[in-house]
Amino acid sequence: MTLPAMTATLDRLRIDTLPTMRDHRGALTVAEFDRFVPFAVVRLFYVREVPPNMPRGKHAHFRCKQYVICVSGRARIELADGTSERAVTLSPGQAMLIEPGIFATETYLDDDTVLLFLCDRAYEPEDYIHTLDEFLRLRSP
């Protein structure tokens, strides 16, 4: 299989604050796809009921783009591009794009943390880079 060049870097990383309307009935948060999600969504999944301080993810993708939305709670996302590392904390209504070629680990900080992932590809087991060592080897010049 021919794999695409992994050129994503953390200098393009941004946190989106999604519009939220609040009143006495609660809060409604909106993510308009053409404004925030930079791809056609093919698959979505969400992760919940993760014990506090439990990491998940711990992988990168060769091709799949993921737009991650924090629905509730808080999550710390540690990111690496092979040269630099960065950690961000997402709170409800915040979101970010994880491009192919970025290694990500999500740590669920609260009991009620829910992360929603929007993806541009169907699930493909061969698209995953499962260890940081393998990722760094693939990203080295």
N, C-alpha and C positions, 0 to 999 in steps of 0.2 A: 504494500500500500504506500503510495506517495503521500507524505504528510506536508501540510502547508508550513511555511516558515513562521516561526513564532517571533513576532516583532512587537507585541504589546508591551508597553511600559507603564509604570505607575504614575508617570508625570501627566498622563491623560485622565487619571482617576478623578471623579467628582462625586459628591454626595448631592442627590436631589432631595429637596424638601417638597413633598407633594402637597397640593392645596387641600386644606382641611377646613370645613365649615362646622362650627359648633353652635349649638343652642341648647335649650333646656331638655331636648330629646336625646342629646348625645353628640357624637362627632361623626362626620362623613368625610372620608378621604378619597380623592380621585386621582387616578393615573391615566390620563388620556394617552393612548398608545402612540398617536402620531406626534405628540409633544415630548414624551419622556422615553418611550421604549424605542430604540433605534433599529428595530428589526420586526419582521412579521413573527408573531408568536405561534409556535408549532406545538409546544408542550408546556404545561405548568405543573408544579407540585409544591406542596408546602410541608414544612417540618414543624412539629409541635411536641409537647410533652417530653421535652429533653430536660434531664436534671440540670439544675444550675451549675455553671462552670464546666459543662460537658462539651468537649469539642466535637465537631462533625465536619464533613467535607474532606479536608486534607487531601486535595487533589487539584489538578489542572486539567484543562481540555485542549485538545489539538484544534478543534473546529467550533465547538459549541459556545455561543454567547449566552450569558445569563444576566437577567436584570433581577436583582434581589430587592424585595420590599419587606421592611419590618412592619408587620401587622400589629403585634403587641409585644410587650416586654422590651428587652434590650439585647443586642448581640454585638460582640466584638468580632470583627473580621480582620484577620491577619493576612496580608497579601505580600507576594514576592514575585518579582519579574526576572530573577536570575542575577540582577545587579543590585537592586535596592529592595528594601522591605518597608512596609507601612502597616499600621493598625488603625482602624477606625471603629467607632461604636455607632451603631444604628439604633435609633429610637423609633417609636411608632410614627408613621408618615414619612420616614426617610427611606431612600432607595439608592442603589448604585448599580452600575454596569460592571460585570466581571467579564473581561474579554478572553478569548482563547489565548493561551500562553501565559496566564497569570495563575499562580498557585494560591489557593485560598483555603483558609481554615476558619470556620464559624464557631465561636464559643457562645453558647446560650447562657446569658447572665441571670435571667429571672425565671421563676417557675412558669410564668405565662407567656414566654417568648414564642412567637410564631413568625417564621420567615417564609415568604411566598417567592418562588423562583419562576420566572418566565423565561423560556428557552426558545432559541431559533431552530432547534433540531430535535428530532425524536431521540429517545434513549439509544445510544450506541456504545456498547461496552468497550469497543476498541478505541474510543475517543478519549478515554481517561488516562491520565498520567498519575499513578497511584502513590508515588513516594516523592518526597522532596529531593532525595539523592538522584533519582531518575530524571526528575525535572531539571535539576541543575546541570546534569550531564548533557541533556538535550539542548539546553539554552547556552551552554558554553561554546565559544567560537572555535 
